[in-house]
Each structure stands twice: as structure tokens, then as C-alpha cells.
């Protein structure tokens, strides 16, 4: 047996060259196949938590309400509170909304039509801190039940923050500037 082991060891020669690559599919050999189609989209995940509430804006919108009923057969003058100065009125955008007894749920912006027939206007008198409401034409509105005046300092408009507001929609204006009811 010892002779056989010596014979086998003596018959081993130097190592020969590497053989050719094996057929595709064997481990470590062959070309990469084409990419398969994408799988279906996964399901939508749960909604994340809401972010923090942003800082209060600096719109500085002032709302003055005059809850005096009046028949619009003649003009009606209102005097602003003392906190509304002549300078403030001269340097601000002033918007006026009316509510009528004919439709107690809607606010109507003036100048403009109310009930498609009555044309209302206002005149601002900054020096005396007054505003005059008057009906130009029409007879459909019987009583004005509420008058709201928004005073928006002009510096606020320089930012373009509210450029896309539909100013004729009081509810939208109210929501934009977080005005109370």
C-alpha cells in the first residue's frame, strides 16, 4: 500500500491550462437575460400626521360692522370708530358688503347689483371718517339689515398674498382673512 501511494504521488505532473466555459445556466457562467416587466404598484400608505399650524398672517384687515337697519330710499351715512383714522382710510383698500331683508343669508359686495336689479354704491369720506351707502337704481331691496366694511392697509397688498381672491365672494374673503361672523 505504501508502494501504491508513492506511485500515485510520483505520477502527478504539473497542472494543465483551464478548460472552456461551461454552457449557459451553470453557476457563474452565461449571459444575463432580459429584464422582466415591472410588477404592479403597491398600495397607498396611511396619511401622515398633519404639520404644525402656521403663524398668524399679518394681513391687518379691520372689519367694521354696522348692524343698523335702513330703508335704501335715501343714502345712509356711517361714522367709523375713532380707531379708524383719516390716514388709515386714505392708505387702504376699502370694501363694503351689505345684507338685505330680502335674502338674509347672502352678503352682497358693493358697488354692484343686489337681487339682479338694485345697483348700490358707496362714497368714502376719509377726512370725516364716514362712508355713505346709496342706491343708484332699482326698487327690489326693501331693507338693508347689515353693513360690513373691510379696511385693508395697502402695505399688505404689496406682497401679492391675496392676489387670487374673488373679492366679490364675501365668504371667501372672510375665510382668507379669518374674520369673525
BATOR-297612 format. One record per atom (N, C-alpha, C, O): x, y, z; atom name. Coordinates in Angstrom, 1 decimal, m for minus. Layout:
% BATOR-297612
east,north,up,atom
X,Y,Z,CA .
...
//
This chain:
% BATOR-297612
east,north,up,atom
0.8,m1.2,0.0,N .
0.0,0.0,0.0,CA .
0.9,1.3,0.0,C .
0.6,2.3,m0.6,O .
1.9,1.1,0.7,N .
2.8,2.2,0.7,CA .
3.4,2.4,m0.7,C .
3.7,3.6,m1.1,O .
3.6,1.4,m1.4,N .
4.2,1.5,m2.7,CA .
3.1,2.2,m3.6,C .
3.5,3.0,m4.5,O .
1.9,1.9,m3.5,N .
0.9,2.4,m4.3,CA .
0.8,3.9,m4.1,C .
0.6,4.7,m5.0,O .
0.9,4.4,m2.8,N .
0.8,5.8,m2.5,CA .
2.0,6.5,m3.1,C .
1.8,7.6,m3.7,O .
3.2,6.0,m3.1,N .
4.3,6.6,m3.7,CA .
4.2,6.6,m5.2,C .
4.6,7.6,m5.8,O .
3.6,5.6,m5.8,N .
3.4,5.6,m7.3,CA .
2.5,6.7,m7.7,C .
2.7,7.3,m8.7,O .
1.4,6.9,m7.0,N .
0.4,7.9,m7.4,CA .
1.0,9.3,m7.2,C .
0.8,10.1,m8.1,O .
1.7,9.5,m6.2,N .
2.3,10.8,m5.9,CA .
3.4,11.1,m7.0,C .
3.5,12.2,m7.5,O .
4.1,10.1,m7.4,N .
5.2,10.3,m8.4,CA .
4.6,10.5,m9.8,C .
5.3,11.1,m10.6,O .
3.4,10.1,m10.1,N .
2.8,10.2,m11.4,CA .
2.1,11.5,m11.6,C .
1.8,11.9,m12.7,O .
1.9,12.3,m10.6,N .
1.2,13.6,m10.7,CA .
2.2,14.5,m11.4,C .
3.4,14.6,m11.0,O .
1.7,15.2,m12.4,N .
2.6,16.1,m13.1,CA .
2.2,17.6,m12.9,C .
1.4,17.8,m12.0,O .
2.7,18.5,m13.7,N .
2.3,19.9,m13.5,CA .
0.8,20.1,m13.9,C .
0.3,19.3,m14.7,O .
0.2,21.2,m13.4,N .
m1.3,21.4,m13.6,CA .
m1.4,22.0,m15.1,C .
m0.6,22.8,m15.5,O .
m2.4,21.6,m15.8,N .
m2.6,22.0,m17.1,CA .
m3.4,23.3,m17.2,C .
m3.8,23.8,m16.2,O .
m3.7,23.8,m18.5,N .
m4.5,25.0,m18.6,CA .
m5.9,24.8,m18.3,C .
m6.4,23.7,m18.2,O .
m6.7,26.0,m18.0,N .
m8.1,25.9,m17.6,CA .
m8.9,25.5,m18.8,C .
m8.5,25.8,m20.0,O .
m10.0,24.8,m18.6,N .
m10.8,24.3,m19.7,CA .
m11.8,25.4,m20.1,C .
m11.8,26.5,m19.5,O .
m12.6,25.2,m21.2,N .
m13.5,26.2,m21.8,CA .
m14.7,26.4,m20.8,C .
m15.0,25.6,m19.9,O .
m15.4,27.6,m20.9,N .
m16.6,27.9,m20.1,CA .
m17.6,26.9,m20.3,C .
m17.8,26.4,m21.5,O .
m18.4,26.6,m19.3,N .
m19.5,25.7,m19.4,CA .
m20.7,26.3,m20.1,C .
m20.7,27.5,m20.4,O .
m21.7,25.5,m20.4,N .
m22.9,26.0,m21.0,CA .
m23.7,27.0,m20.1,C .
m23.5,27.0,m18.9,O .
m24.5,27.9,m20.8,N .
m25.3,28.9,m20.0,CA .
m26.2,28.2,m19.0,C .
m26.7,27.1,m19.3,O .
m26.3,28.8,m17.9,N .
m27.2,28.2,m16.9,CA .
m26.4,27.6,m15.8,C .
m26.9,27.3,m14.7,O .
m25.1,27.3,m16.0,N .
m24.4,26.7,m14.9,CA .
m23.9,27.9,m14.0,C .
m23.8,29.0,m14.5,O .
m23.5,27.6,m12.8,N .
m23.1,28.6,m11.8,CA .
m21.9,29.4,m12.3,C .
m20.9,28.8,m12.7,O .
m22.1,30.8,m12.3,N .
m21.0,31.7,m12.7,CA .
m20.8,31.8,m14.2,C .
m19.7,32.3,m14.5,O .
m21.6,31.3,m15.0,N .
m21.4,31.4,m16.5,CA .
m22.6,31.8,m17.2,C .
m23.7,31.8,m16.6,O .
m22.5,32.2,m18.5,N .
m23.6,32.6,m19.3,CA .
m23.9,34.0,m19.3,C .
m23.3,34.8,m18.6,O .
m24.8,34.5,m20.2,N .
m25.1,35.9,m20.3,CA .
m26.4,36.2,m19.5,C .
m27.2,35.3,m19.2,O .
m26.5,37.5,m19.1,N .
m27.7,37.9,m18.3,CA .
m28.9,38.0,m19.3,C .
m28.8,38.5,m20.4,O .
m30.0,37.6,m18.8,N .
m31.3,37.6,m19.6,CA .
m31.9,39.0,m19.6,C .
m31.5,39.9,m18.8,O .
m32.9,39.2,m20.4,N .
m33.7,40.5,m20.5,CA .
m34.4,40.8,m19.2,C .
m34.8,39.8,m18.4,O .
m34.6,42.1,m18.9,N .
m35.3,42.5,m17.7,CA .
m36.8,42.2,m17.8,C .
m37.4,42.4,m18.9,O .
m37.4,41.6,m16.8,N .
m38.8,41.3,m16.9,CA .
m39.7,42.5,m16.7,C .
m39.2,43.6,m16.4,O .
m41.0,42.4,m16.9,N .
m41.9,43.6,m16.8,CA .
m42.0,44.0,m15.3,C .
m41.8,43.2,m14.4,O .
m42.3,45.3,m15.1,N .
m42.5,45.8,m13.8,CA .
m43.7,45.2,m13.1,C .
m44.7,44.9,m13.7,O .
m43.6,45.0,m11.8,N .
m44.7,44.5,m11.0,CA .
m45.7,45.5,m10.8,C .
m45.5,46.7,m11.1,O .
m46.9,45.1,m10.3,N .
m48.0,46.1,m10.0,CA .
m47.6,47.1,m8.9,C .
m46.7,46.8,m8.1,O .
m48.2,48.3,m9.0,N .
m47.9,49.3,m7.9,CA .
m48.4,48.8,m6.6,C .
m49.4,48.1,m6.5,O .
m47.7,49.2,m5.6,N .
m48.1,48.9,m4.2,CA .
m49.3,49.7,m3.8,C .
m49.7,50.6,m4.4,O .
m49.8,49.4,m2.6,N .
m51.0,50.1,m2.1,CA .
m50.5,51.4,m1.5,C .
m49.4,51.5,m1.0,O .
m51.4,52.4,m1.5,N .
m51.1,53.7,m0.9,CA .
m51.0,53.6,0.6,C .
m51.8,52.9,1.3,O .
m50.0,54.2,1.1,N .
m49.7,54.2,2.6,CA .
m50.7,55.0,3.4,C .
m51.5,55.8,2.8,O .
m50.6,54.9,4.6,N .
m51.5,55.7,5.5,CA .
m51.2,57.2,5.4,C .
m50.0,57.5,5.2,O .
m52.1,58.1,5.6,N .
m51.9,59.5,5.6,CA .
m51.1,59.9,6.8,C .
m51.3,59.4,7.9,O .
m50.1,60.7,6.6,N .
m49.2,61.1,7.6,CA .
m49.9,62.1,8.6,C .
m51.0,62.6,8.3,O .
m49.2,62.4,9.6,N .
m49.8,63.4,10.6,CA .
m49.8,64.8,10.0,C .
m48.8,65.1,9.2,O .
m50.7,65.6,10.4,N .
m50.7,67.0,9.9,CA .
m49.6,67.8,10.5,C .
m49.1,67.5,11.6,O .
m49.1,68.7,9.7,N .
m48.0,69.5,10.1,CA .
m48.5,70.6,11.1,C .
m49.7,70.7,11.3,O .
m47.6,71.3,11.7,N .
m48.0,72.3,12.7,CA .
m48.7,73.5,12.0,C .
m48.5,73.8,10.8,O .
m49.6,74.1,12.8,N .
m50.3,75.3,12.3,CA .
m49.3,76.4,12.1,C .
m48.5,76.7,12.9,O .
m49.4,77.1,10.9,N .
m48.5,78.2,10.6,CA .
m48.8,79.4,11.5,C .
m49.8,79.5,12.2,O .
m47.9,80.3,11.4,N .
m48.0,81.6,12.2,CA .
m49.2,82.4,11.6,C .
m49.5,82.3,10.4,O .
m49.8,83.1,12.5,N .
m50.9,84.0,12.1,CA .
m50.4,85.0,11.1,C .
m49.3,85.6,11.3,O .
m51.1,85.2,10.0,N .
m50.7,86.2,9.0,CA .
m50.7,87.6,9.5,C .
m51.2,87.9,10.6,O .
m50.2,88.5,8.7,N .
m50.1,89.9,9.1,CA .
m50.9,90.7,8.2,C .
m50.6,91.8,7.8,O .
m52.1,90.2,7.8,N .
m53.0,90.9,6.9,CA .
m53.5,92.3,7.5,C .
m53.7,93.2,6.7,O .
m53.6,92.3,8.8,N .
m54.1,93.6,9.4,CA .
m55.4,94.1,8.9,C .
m55.7,95.3,8.9,O .
m56.3,93.1,8.5,N .
m57.6,93.5,8.0,CA .
m58.5,93.9,9.1,C .
m58.5,93.3,10.2,O .
m59.1,95.1,9.0,N .
m60.0,95.6,10.0,CA .
m61.4,95.4,9.5,C .
m61.7,95.8,8.3,O .
m62.3,94.9,10.3,N .
m63.7,94.7,9.9,CA .
m64.5,95.6,10.8,C .
m64.5,95.5,12.0,O .
m65.4,96.4,10.2,N .
m66.3,97.3,11.0,CA .
m67.7,96.9,10.5,C .
m68.0,96.9,9.4,O .
m68.5,96.5,11.5,N .
m69.9,96.1,11.2,CA .
m70.8,97.2,11.7,C .
m70.7,97.7,12.9,O .
m71.8,97.6,10.9,N .
m72.9,98.5,11.2,CA .
m74.2,97.7,11.1,C .
m74.6,97.5,10.0,O .
m74.7,97.3,12.2,N .
m75.9,96.4,12.2,CA .
m77.2,97.2,12.3,C .
m78.2,96.8,12.9,O .
m77.2,98.4,11.6,N .
m78.3,99.3,11.6,CA .
m79.2,99.0,10.4,C .
m78.7,99.0,9.3,O .
m80.5,98.7,10.7,N .
m81.4,98.5,9.5,CA .
m81.8,99.9,8.9,C .
m82.0,100.9,9.7,O .
m81.8,99.9,7.6,N .
m82.3,101.2,7.0,CA .
m82.9,100.9,5.6,C .
m82.5,99.9,4.9,O .
m83.9,101.7,5.3,N .
m84.6,101.6,4.0,CA .
m83.7,102.3,3.0,C .
m83.4,103.5,3.2,O .
m83.3,101.7,1.9,N .
m82.4,102.3,1.0,CA .
m83.1,103.3,0.0,C .
m82.8,103.4,m1.2,O .
m84.1,104.0,0.5,N .
m84.8,105.0,m0.3,CA .
m84.0,106.3,m0.4,C .
m84.2,107.1,m1.3,O .
m83.1,106.5,0.6,N .
m82.2,107.6,0.6,CA .
m80.8,107.1,1.0,C .
m80.7,105.9,1.4,O .
m79.8,107.9,0.9,N .
m78.5,107.5,1.3,CA .
m78.4,107.4,2.8,C .
m79.1,108.0,3.6,O .
m77.4,106.5,3.3,N .
m77.2,106.3,4.7,CA .
m75.8,106.5,5.0,C .
m74.9,105.9,4.4,O .
m75.5,107.4,6.0,N .
m74.1,107.7,6.4,CA .
m73.7,107.0,7.7,C .
m74.5,106.9,8.6,O .
m72.5,106.4,7.7,N .
m72.0,105.8,8.9,CA .
m70.7,106.4,9.2,C .
m69.9,106.8,8.4,O .
m70.4,106.6,10.5,N .
m69.2,107.1,11.0,CA .
m68.3,106.0,11.6,C .
m68.8,105.2,12.4,O .
m67.1,105.9,11.2,N .
m66.2,104.9,11.7,CA .
m65.8,105.1,13.1,C .
m65.8,106.3,13.6,O .
m65.5,104.1,13.9,N .
m65.0,104.3,15.3,CA .
m63.7,105.1,15.2,C .
m63.0,105.2,14.2,O .
m63.4,105.7,16.4,N .
m62.2,106.6,16.5,CA .
m60.9,105.9,16.1,C .
m59.9,106.6,15.7,O .
m60.8,104.6,16.3,N .
m59.6,103.9,16.0,CA .
m59.3,103.9,14.5,C .
m58.2,103.6,14.0,O .
m60.3,104.2,13.6,N .
m60.1,104.2,12.2,CA .
m59.8,105.7,11.9,C .
m60.7,106.5,11.9,O .
m58.6,105.9,11.5,N .
m58.1,107.3,11.3,CA .
m58.3,107.7,9.8,C .
m58.4,106.9,8.9,O .
m58.2,109.0,9.6,N .
m58.2,109.5,8.2,CA .
m57.1,109.0,7.4,C .
m57.2,108.6,6.3,O .
m55.9,109.0,8.0,N .
m54.7,108.4,7.3,CA .
m54.9,107.0,7.0,C .
m54.5,106.6,5.9,O .
m55.5,106.2,7.8,N .
m55.7,104.8,7.6,CA .
m56.6,104.6,6.4,C .
m56.4,103.8,5.5,O .
m57.7,105.4,6.3,N .
m58.7,105.3,5.2,CA .
m58.1,105.7,3.9,C .
m58.4,105.2,2.9,O .
m57.2,106.7,4.0,N .
m56.6,107.2,2.7,CA .
m55.5,106.2,2.2,C .
m55.2,106.3,1.0,O .
m55.0,105.4,3.0,N .
m53.9,104.5,2.6,CA .
m54.3,103.0,2.6,C .
m53.5,102.1,2.6,O .
m55.6,102.8,2.4,N .
m56.1,101.4,2.5,CA .
m57.1,101.1,1.4,C .
m57.7,102.0,0.8,O .
m57.3,99.8,1.1,N .
m58.4,99.4,0.3,CA .
m59.6,99.2,1.2,C .
m59.5,98.7,2.2,O .
m60.7,99.8,0.7,N .
m62.0,99.7,1.5,CA .
m63.0,98.9,0.6,C .
m63.2,99.2,m0.5,O .
m63.5,97.9,1.3,N .
m64.5,97.0,0.6,CA .
m65.8,97.0,1.5,C .
m65.7,97.0,2.7,O .
m66.9,97.0,0.8,N .
m68.2,97.1,1.5,CA .
m69.1,96.0,1.1,C .
m69.2,95.7,m0.1,O .
m69.8,95.4,2.1,N .
m70.7,94.3,1.8,CA .
m72.0,94.6,2.6,C .
m72.0,95.2,3.7,O .
m73.1,94.3,1.9,N .
m74.5,94.5,2.5,CA .
m75.2,93.2,2.6,C .
m75.1,92.3,1.8,O .
m76.1,93.1,3.6,N .
m77.1,92.1,3.8,CA .
m78.4,92.7,3.7,C .
m78.6,93.8,4.2,O .
m79.4,92.0,3.1,N .
m80.7,92.6,3.0,CA .
m81.8,91.7,3.6,C .
m81.6,90.6,3.9,O .
m83.0,92.3,3.9,N .
m84.1,91.6,4.4,CA .
m84.7,90.6,3.4,C .
m85.3,89.7,3.7,O .
m84.4,90.9,2.1,N .
m84.9,90.1,1.0,CA .
m84.2,88.7,1.0,C .
m84.8,87.7,0.6,O .
m83.0,88.7,1.4,N .
m82.2,87.5,1.4,CA .
m81.2,87.6,2.5,C .
m80.1,88.0,2.4,O .
m81.6,87.1,3.7,N .
m80.8,87.3,4.9,CA .
m79.6,86.5,5.0,C .
m78.8,86.6,6.0,O .
m79.4,85.5,4.1,N .
m78.2,84.6,4.2,CA .
m77.1,85.1,3.3,C .
m76.0,84.6,3.5,O .
m77.3,86.0,2.4,N .
m76.2,86.4,1.4,CA .
m75.7,87.7,1.8,C .
m76.4,88.6,2.3,O .
m74.4,87.9,1.5,N .
m73.7,89.1,1.6,CA .
m73.4,89.6,0.2,C .
m73.0,88.8,m0.6,O .
m73.7,90.8,m0.1,N .
m73.5,91.4,m1.5,CA .
m72.4,92.4,m1.4,C .
m72.5,93.4,m0.6,O .
m71.5,92.3,m2.3,N .
m70.4,93.3,m2.4,CA .
m70.9,94.5,m3.2,C .
m71.6,94.4,m4.2,O .
m70.6,95.7,m2.7,N .
m70.9,96.9,m3.5,CA .
m69.6,97.7,m3.7,C .
m68.7,97.6,m2.8,O .
m69.5,98.4,m4.8,N .
m70.5,98.6,m5.8,CA .
m70.9,97.3,m6.5,C .
m70.1,96.5,m6.7,O .
m72.1,97.3,m6.8,N .
m72.7,96.1,m7.6,CA .
m74.1,96.0,m7.4,C .
m74.8,96.7,m6.7,O .
m74.6,94.9,m8.1,N .
m76.1,94.6,m8.1,CA .
m76.5,93.7,m7.0,C .
m75.7,92.8,m6.6,O .
m77.6,94.0,m6.4,N .
m78.2,93.2,m5.4,CA .
m79.5,92.7,m6.0,C .
m80.3,93.5,m6.5,O .
m79.8,91.4,m6.0,N .
m81.0,90.8,m6.5,CA .
m81.1,91.1,m8.0,C .
m82.3,91.2,m8.5,O .
m80.1,91.3,m8.7,N .
m80.0,91.5,m10.1,CA .
m80.7,92.8,m10.6,C .
m80.9,93.0,m11.8,O .
m81.1,93.6,m9.7,N .
m81.8,94.8,m10.1,CA .
m81.4,96.1,m9.4,C .
m81.4,97.2,m10.0,O .
m81.0,96.0,m8.2,N .
m80.7,97.2,m7.4,CA .
m79.2,97.4,m7.4,C .
m78.4,96.5,m7.0,O .
m78.8,98.6,m7.9,N .
m77.3,98.9,m8.0,CA .
m77.0,99.8,m6.8,C .
m77.5,100.9,m6.7,O .
m76.1,99.3,m6.0,N .
m75.7,100.0,m4.8,CA .
m74.3,100.5,m4.9,C .
m73.4,99.9,m5.6,O .
m74.0,101.7,m4.3,N .
m72.6,102.3,m4.4,CA .
m72.3,102.8,m3.0,C .
m73.1,102.8,m2.1,O .
m71.0,103.1,m2.8,N .
m70.7,103.8,m1.6,CA .
m69.7,104.9,m1.9,C .
m69.0,104.9,m2.9,O .
m69.7,105.9,m1.0,N .
m68.7,107.0,m1.1,CA .
m68.0,107.1,0.2,C .
m68.6,107.1,1.3,O .
m66.7,107.1,0.1,N .
m65.8,107.2,1.3,CA .
m65.4,108.6,1.5,C .
m64.9,109.3,0.6,O .
m65.6,109.1,2.7,N .
m65.2,110.5,3.1,CA .
m64.1,110.3,4.2,C .
m64.4,110.4,5.4,O .
m62.8,110.1,3.8,N .
m61.7,109.9,4.8,CA .
m61.6,111.1,5.8,C .
m61.4,110.8,6.9,O .
m61.7,112.3,5.3,N .
m61.5,113.4,6.2,CA .
m62.5,113.4,7.4,C .
m62.1,113.8,8.5,O .
m63.7,113.0,7.2,N .
m64.7,113.0,8.2,CA .
m64.9,111.6,8.8,C .
m65.7,111.3,9.7,O .
m64.1,110.6,8.3,N .
m64.1,109.2,8.7,CA .
m65.5,108.6,8.6,C .
m66.0,107.9,9.5,O .
m66.2,108.9,7.4,N .
m67.5,108.4,7.2,CA .
m67.6,107.7,5.8,C .
m66.7,107.8,5.0,O .
m68.6,106.9,5.7,N .
m68.9,106.2,4.5,CA .
m70.4,106.4,4.2,C .
m71.3,106.3,5.2,O .
m70.8,106.6,3.0,N .
m72.2,106.8,2.6,CA .
m72.6,105.6,1.7,C .
m71.9,105.3,0.7,O .
m73.7,105.0,2.0,N .
m74.3,103.9,1.2,CA .
m75.5,104.5,0.5,C .
m76.3,105.1,1.1,O .
m75.5,104.2,m0.8,N .
m76.7,104.7,m1.6,CA .
m77.1,103.8,m2.7,C .
m76.2,103.1,m3.3,O .
m78.3,103.8,m3.0,N .
m78.8,103.0,m4.1,CA .
m78.9,103.9,m5.3,C .
m79.5,105.0,m5.3,O .
m78.3,103.5,m6.4,N .
m78.3,104.2,m7.7,CA .
m79.5,104.0,m8.5,C .
m80.2,104.9,m8.9,O .
m79.9,102.7,m8.6,N .
m81.1,102.3,m9.3,CA .
m81.8,101.1,m8.7,C .
m81.1,100.4,m7.9,O .
m83.0,100.9,m9.0,N .
m83.8,99.7,m8.5,CA .
m84.7,100.0,m7.4,C .
m84.5,101.0,m6.7,O .
m85.6,99.0,m7.2,N .
m86.6,99.2,m6.0,CA .
m86.8,97.9,m5.4,C .
m87.7,97.8,m4.5,O .
m86.1,96.8,m5.7,N .
m86.4,95.5,m5.2,CA .
m86.0,95.3,m3.7,C .
m86.7,94.6,m3.0,O .
m84.9,95.9,m3.3,N .
m84.4,95.7,m1.9,CA .
m85.2,96.6,m1.0,C .
m85.4,97.8,m1.3,O .
m85.8,96.0,0.0,N .
m86.7,96.8,0.9,CA .
m85.9,97.3,2.1,C .
m86.2,98.5,2.6,O .
m85.0,96.5,2.7,N .
m84.3,97.0,3.9,CA .
m82.9,96.4,3.8,C .
m82.6,95.2,3.5,O .
m81.9,97.3,4.2,N .
m80.5,96.8,4.4,CA .
m80.4,96.5,5.9,C .
m80.7,97.4,6.7,O .
m80.1,95.3,6.2,N .
m80.0,94.8,7.6,CA .
m78.7,94.9,8.2,C .
m78.5,94.9,9.5,O .
m77.6,94.8,7.4,N .
m76.3,94.8,8.0,CA .
m75.3,95.4,6.9,C .
m75.4,95.1,5.8,O .
m74.4,96.1,7.4,N .
m73.3,96.7,6.5,CA .
m72.0,96.3,7.1,C .
m71.7,96.6,8.3,O .
m71.1,95.7,6.3,N .
m69.7,95.4,6.8,CA .
m68.7,96.1,5.9,C .
m68.8,96.1,4.7,O .
m67.8,96.7,6.5,N .
m66.7,97.4,5.8,CA .
m65.4,96.8,6.2,C .
m65.1,96.7,7.4,O .
m64.6,96.4,5.2,N .
m63.3,95.8,5.4,CA .
m62.3,96.9,5.0,C .
m62.4,97.5,4.0,O .
m61.4,97.1,5.9,N .
m60.3,98.1,5.7,CA .
m59.0,97.3,5.6,C .
m58.6,96.7,6.6,O .
m58.3,97.3,4.5,N .
m57.1,96.5,4.2,CA .
m56.0,97.5,3.9,C .
m55.9,98.1,2.9,O .
m55.1,97.6,4.9,N .
m53.9,98.5,4.6,CA .
m53.2,98.2,3.3,C .
m53.0,97.0,3.1,O .
m52.9,99.2,2.6,N .
m52.3,99.0,1.2,CA .
m50.9,98.2,1.3,C .
m50.6,97.5,0.4,O .
m50.2,98.3,2.4,N .
m48.9,97.6,2.5,CA .
m49.1,96.1,2.4,C .
m48.2,95.4,1.9,O .
m50.2,95.6,2.8,N .
m50.5,94.2,2.7,CA .
m50.6,93.8,1.3,C .
m50.2,92.7,1.0,O .
m51.2,94.6,0.4,N .
m51.3,94.2,m1.0,CA .
m50.0,94.1,m1.7,C .
m50.0,93.5,m2.8,O .
m49.0,94.8,m1.2,N .
m47.7,94.7,m1.9,CA .
m47.1,93.4,m2.0,C .
m46.3,93.1,m2.9,O .
m47.5,92.5,m1.0,N .
m46.9,91.1,m1.0,CA .
m47.6,90.2,m2.0,C .
m47.0,89.2,m2.4,O .
m48.7,90.6,m2.6,N .
m49.4,89.8,m3.5,CA .
m50.0,88.5,m2.9,C .
m50.4,87.6,m3.6,O .
m50.1,88.5,m1.6,N .
m50.5,87.3,m0.8,CA .
m51.9,86.9,m1.2,C .
m52.2,85.7,m1.2,O .
m52.8,87.8,m1.5,N .
m54.2,87.5,m1.7,CA .
m54.6,87.9,m3.2,C .
m55.7,88.3,m3.4,O .
m53.7,87.8,m4.1,N .
m53.9,88.2,m5.4,CA .
m55.0,87.4,m6.1,C .
m55.7,87.9,m7.0,O .
m55.2,86.2,m5.7,N .
m56.2,85.3,m6.4,CA .
m57.6,85.3,m5.8,C .
m58.4,84.4,m6.1,O .
m57.8,86.1,m4.8,N .
m59.1,86.1,m4.1,CA .
m60.2,86.7,m5.0,C .
m60.0,87.7,m5.7,O .
m61.4,86.0,m5.0,N .
m62.5,86.6,m5.7,CA .
m63.2,87.5,m4.7,C .
m64.0,87.1,m3.8,O .
m62.9,88.8,m4.8,N .
m63.3,89.8,m3.8,CA .
m64.8,90.0,m3.8,C .
m65.3,90.5,m2.8,O .
m65.5,89.5,m4.8,N .
m67.0,89.6,m4.7,CA .
m67.6,88.5,m3.9,C .
m68.8,88.6,m3.6,O .
m66.9,87.5,m3.4,N .
m67.4,86.4,m2.6,CA .
m67.0,86.7,m1.1,C .
m65.9,86.4,m0.7,O .
m67.9,87.3,m0.4,N .
m67.6,87.7,1.0,CA .
m67.2,86.5,1.8,C .
m66.3,86.6,2.6,O .
m67.8,85.3,1.6,N .
m67.4,84.1,2.4,CA .
m66.0,83.8,2.2,C .
m65.3,83.4,3.1,O .
m65.5,83.8,1.0,N .
m64.1,83.6,0.6,CA .
m63.2,84.6,1.3,C .
m62.1,84.3,1.8,O .
m63.6,85.9,1.2,N .
m62.8,86.9,1.8,CA .
m62.7,86.7,3.3,C .
m61.7,86.9,3.9,O .
m63.8,86.4,3.9,N .
m63.9,86.2,5.3,CA .
m63.0,85.0,5.7,C .
m62.3,85.2,6.7,O .
m63.0,83.9,5.0,N .
m62.2,82.8,5.3,CA .
m60.7,83.1,5.1,C .
m59.8,82.7,5.9,O .
m60.4,83.8,4.0,N .
m59.0,84.2,3.7,CA .
m58.4,85.0,4.9,C .
m57.2,84.8,5.2,O .
m59.1,86.0,5.4,N .
m58.6,86.8,6.4,CA .
m59.0,86.4,7.8,C .
m58.8,87.2,8.8,O .
m59.6,85.3,8.0,N .
m60.0,84.7,9.3,CA .
m60.9,85.7,10.0,C .
m60.6,86.0,11.2,O .
m61.9,86.3,9.4,N .
m62.8,87.3,10.0,CA .
m63.9,86.6,10.8,C .
m64.3,85.5,10.4,O .
m64.3,87.2,11.9,N .
m65.4,86.6,12.7,CA .
m66.7,86.8,12.0,C .
m66.9,87.6,11.1,O .
m67.7,86.0,12.5,N .
m69.1,86.2,11.9,CA .
m69.7,87.4,12.5,C .
m70.9,87.7,12.2,O .
//
